[in-house]
Amino acid sequence: MRTVLKTLLFILLFGFLATVNVFGQKVYVTQWKSEADYIVYITEWKSEANVIAYITKWKSEAKPRSGIWYITEWKSEADIKVYYSQWKSEADIRVYFTQWKSEAKWDL
């Protein structure tokens, strides 16, 4: 019984940690579409965005699904990799960049 409980707890914990990493906000911008987790279109209109992103200077402020992005220079450090597209039709998400941290949100 204890082994089953430990195994179940391990599976649940691993699943939670995997989900957190997928939606983390340390972002690496790639030049290659095939390497990206998300193809991003940057919109000028807040009302058309799935994500309202605030770029922070502090890695510690970047939280999962918060919309607060820390842009990293290192692919290995990133939680997600994005490719910026000039075409809205090929994008997975539409992002509006805000100057106000309080406006940041991730609606996906």
C-alpha positions in Angstrom: 0.0 0.0 0.0 2.8 2.4 0.9 4.6 1.8 -2.4 1.5 2.5 -4.4 0.9 5.7 -2.4 4.6 6.8 -3.0 4.3 6.1 -6.7 1.1 8.0 -7.0 2.5 11.0 -5.1 5.6 10.9 -7.4 3.5 10.9 -10.5 1.4 13.8 -9.3 4.4 15.8 -8.3 6.2 15.1 -11.6 3.0 16.1 -13.5 2.7 19.4 -11.6 6.4 20.3 -12.2 6.1 19.5 -15.9 3.1 21.7 -16.2 4.8 24.6 -14.4 7.8 24.4 -16.8 5.6 24.5 -19.9 4.0 27.8 -18.9 7.0 29.5 -17.3 7.8 33.0 -18.3 11.5 33.0 -18.8 11.5 33.5 -22.5 14.1 32.9 -25.2 13.5 34.5 -28.6 14.7 32.2 -31.4 15.4 33.0 -35.0 14.0 29.6 -36.1 10.3 28.8 -36.3 11.0 25.1 -36.0 12.7 25.6 -32.6 9.9 27.6 -31.0 7.3 26.4 -28.5 5.1 29.3 -29.6 4.9 31.3 -32.8 4.0 34.8 -31.6 2.4 37.7 -33.4 2.9 41.1 -31.7 -0.2 43.2 -31.9 -0.7 46.9 -31.5 -4.1 46.4 -29.9 -4.6 45.1 -26.4 -8.1 43.9 -27.2 -6.8 41.4 -29.8 -4.1 39.8 -27.6 -4.1 36.4 -25.8 -1.2 37.5 -23.7 -0.5 41.0 -22.3 3.2 40.8 -21.6 5.3 43.0 -19.4 9.1 42.7 -19.9 10.9 42.6 -16.5 14.6 43.1 -15.8 14.4 40.7 -12.9 14.4 36.9 -13.5 12.7 36.4 -10.1 9.6 38.3 -11.2 8.9 35.9 -14.0 6.1 33.5 -12.9 4.2 30.8 -14.7 1.2 32.1 -16.7 1.6 35.6 -15.3 2.4 37.5 -18.5 5.5 38.9 -16.8 8.3 37.9 -19.1 12.0 37.8 -18.5 13.8 37.7 -21.8 16.9 35.5 -21.5 19.9 35.3 -23.8 20.4 31.6 -23.1 18.1 29.0 -24.6 19.0 26.5 -21.8 17.7 28.9 -19.2 14.4 29.5 -20.8 11.0 28.0 -19.9 9.6 28.7 -23.3 11.0 29.5 -26.7 9.2 32.0 -29.0 9.5 33.0 -32.6 8.2 36.4 -33.6 6.1 36.2 -36.8 5.0 39.1 -39.0 1.9 37.1 -39.9 -1.1 37.0 -37.6 -2.5 33.9 -39.4 0.5 31.7 -38.5 0.7 32.7 -34.8 -0.1 30.4 -31.9 -0.5 33.4 -29.6 -1.0 37.2 -30.1 1.0 39.3 -27.7 0.6 43.0 -26.7 3.5 44.4 -24.8 2.5 46.8 -21.9 4.5 49.3 -19.9 2.6 48.4 -16.7 3.3 45.2 -14.7 -0.3 45.3 -13.3 -1.8 44.8 -16.8 0.1 41.6 -17.5 -1.9 38.5 -18.0 -1.9 35.2 -19.9 -5.4 34.2 -21.3 -4.8 30.8 -22.9 
